[in-house]
Amino acid sequence: MKKLIINADDLGLTPGCNQGIIQAMTAGVVTDTSLFVTTDHAAAAVALLKDRGLAAGLHLNLTYGRPLLPAAEVPSLVGPDGAFHRPVKRVVAVLEPREAEREFAAQAEKFLATGL
């Protein structure tokens, strides 16, 4: 039997994304989602998932908002304002792999701490 997985990316991005994704998952239209743990709305998204008994995967991020680690620890990933570089072409051109690895590890730890 074939199975179709419909993933809604960017859970945690905005309150509207949170509500829309949770609504779509509850209705059965969306079968999977991935959580941005680096955003201001991630905790609200986690609460919505837990309230409804839903699960999520981790959306690793090096291009939107700010890193979890202090900018001084991942200088190749951020601009002078401490936010991740934009556009994506810029990120790829300047990132140091070890810094990306450390930031990804921090994001994974934060995700695992949610209990999801």
C-alpha positions, 0 to 999 in steps of 0.5 A: 500500500502506498502512503502519501505524506503531506508535510507542512513546513515552518511550524513556529514561524508565526502565530498564523502558521501555527494555527493553520498547520495545527488546524490542517493536521487536526483535520487530517489534511496535513500528516506531518510538520517540522518545527522551527525551534529558533523562532519566538513562536516555537513554544506556542507551537509546541503547546498546540502540538502537545494539547492535541497529541500531535508530533513534529520533526525538527526544521534545522535552520541557518537562514531565518532569524537568529541562531540559538548560540551566541553570535560570537560562537557562530560568526560565519553564520550571522551578519553584524546584527547577529541574525542569520545571513540572507539570502541563502546564497550568502549563507553557503558562501561564508559558513564554517561547517563546524559552526553550522554543526554546533548550531544544528546540535543546539537546535536538536537539543532544544527540540529534544527538550520539548519532549516531542 
